[in-house]
Amino acid sequence: MTAPFLSLAQIRNRLILTARWVLRDHQPAPDGRCPTCRTADCPVATAARDVLRTATEVLLWNTATQPAESDRDGTPPAD
């Protein structure tokens, strides 16, 4: 299936799977260098970590889980 027919959740899941796959291929060797890039600080692995971090933060922005208006200012809700 191509991207125009995928939901946002499916696109997010594919991004996560791709980032994990990249991290597996660019895992540092015992000497600390990436076996693919042959560098100590692999920019590809760094980008994959950024994608994972961003994709997991998206769940925090869900509007259904936003606190109630009275909770935002620190006062308890009135009973």
C-alpha beads as a LAMMPS data file, in Angstrom:
LAMMPS data file: protein, C-alpha beads

79 atoms
78 bonds

1 atom types
1 bond types

-500.0 500.0 xlo xhi
-500.0 500.0 ylo yhi
-500.0 500.0 zlo zhi

Masses

1 110.0

Atoms # bond

1 1 1 0.000 0.000 0.000
2 1 1 1.272 3.475 -0.770
3 1 1 1.407 6.433 1.567
4 1 1 -1.700 8.344 0.366
5 1 1 -3.852 5.452 1.527
6 1 1 -2.202 5.025 4.945
7 1 1 -3.488 6.519 8.161
8 1 1 -1.256 8.741 10.262
9 1 1 -0.811 5.906 12.755
10 1 1 0.375 3.573 9.994
11 1 1 2.852 6.155 8.710
12 1 1 4.134 6.695 12.262
13 1 1 4.543 2.945 12.752
14 1 1 6.484 2.627 9.502
15 1 1 8.781 5.466 10.537
16 1 1 9.446 3.738 13.860
17 1 1 10.146 0.388 12.201
18 1 1 12.504 1.994 9.688
19 1 1 14.371 3.887 12.403
20 1 1 14.801 0.680 14.417
21 1 1 16.069 -1.125 11.335
22 1 1 18.618 1.653 10.705
23 1 1 19.778 1.544 14.318
24 1 1 20.336 -2.213 14.050
25 1 1 22.519 -1.742 10.964
26 1 1 24.440 1.183 12.437
27 1 1 25.025 -0.261 15.918
28 1 1 28.559 0.606 17.081
29 1 1 31.175 -2.140 17.049
30 1 1 33.267 -2.891 20.161
31 1 1 35.754 -0.199 19.089
32 1 1 32.912 2.394 19.189
33 1 1 32.788 2.997 15.440
34 1 1 29.823 2.385 13.162
35 1 1 30.573 -0.627 10.926
36 1 1 28.682 0.934 8.009
37 1 1 29.850 4.556 8.191
38 1 1 33.174 3.806 9.905
39 1 1 32.823 6.893 12.103
40 1 1 32.797 7.227 15.876
41 1 1 29.661 9.385 15.963
42 1 1 27.386 8.005 13.246
43 1 1 25.103 10.760 11.879
44 1 1 22.682 8.179 10.458
45 1 1 22.180 6.564 13.877
46 1 1 21.719 10.008 15.415
47 1 1 19.018 10.844 12.862
48 1 1 17.275 7.507 13.530
49 1 1 17.278 8.222 17.279
50 1 1 15.783 11.654 16.588
51 1 1 13.016 10.070 14.499
52 1 1 12.222 7.604 17.306
53 1 1 12.165 10.358 19.912
54 1 1 9.897 12.542 17.770
55 1 1 7.543 9.701 16.880
56 1 1 7.053 8.767 20.525
57 1 1 6.456 12.392 21.560
58 1 1 3.524 12.646 19.154
59 1 1 1.421 10.595 21.563
60 1 1 1.892 13.291 24.196
61 1 1 0.187 15.851 21.949
62 1 1 -3.062 13.958 21.608
63 1 1 -5.923 16.407 22.226
64 1 1 -8.038 13.735 23.931
65 1 1 -5.554 13.550 26.812
66 1 1 -5.184 17.274 27.478
67 1 1 -5.802 18.265 31.110
68 1 1 -9.004 20.047 31.993
69 1 1 -8.927 23.842 32.014
70 1 1 -9.071 23.980 35.833
71 1 1 -6.059 21.629 36.099
72 1 1 -3.810 23.836 33.994
73 1 1 -3.546 26.670 36.520
74 1 1 -2.834 24.339 39.440
75 1 1 -6.112 24.796 41.286
76 1 1 -8.130 21.672 42.019
77 1 1 -11.440 21.278 40.193
78 1 1 -14.502 22.437 42.124
79 1 1 -16.781 19.724 43.498

Bonds

1 1 1 2
2 1 2 3
3 1 3 4
4 1 4 5
5 1 5 6
6 1 6 7
7 1 7 8
8 1 8 9
9 1 9 10
10 1 10 11
11 1 11 12
12 1 12 13
13 1 13 14
14 1 14 15
15 1 15 16
16 1 16 17
17 1 17 18
18 1 18 19
19 1 19 20
20 1 20 21
21 1 21 22
22 1 22 23
23 1 23 24
24 1 24 25
25 1 25 26
26 1 26 27
27 1 27 28
28 1 28 29
29 1 29 30
30 1 30 31
31 1 31 32
32 1 32 33
33 1 33 34
34 1 34 35
35 1 35 36
36 1 36 37
37 1 37 38
38 1 38 39
39 1 39 40
40 1 40 41
41 1 41 42
42 1 42 43
43 1 43 44
44 1 44 45
45 1 45 46
46 1 46 47
47 1 47 48
48 1 48 49
49 1 49 50
50 1 50 51
51 1 51 52
52 1 52 53
53 1 53 54
54 1 54 55
55 1 55 56
56 1 56 57
57 1 57 58
58 1 58 59
59 1 59 60
60 1 60 61
61 1 61 62
62 1 62 63
63 1 63 64
64 1 64 65
65 1 65 66
66 1 66 67
67 1 67 68
68 1 68 69
69 1 69 70
70 1 70 71
71 1 71 72
72 1 72 73
73 1 73 74
74 1 74 75
75 1 75 76
76 1 76 77
77 1 77 78
78 1 78 79
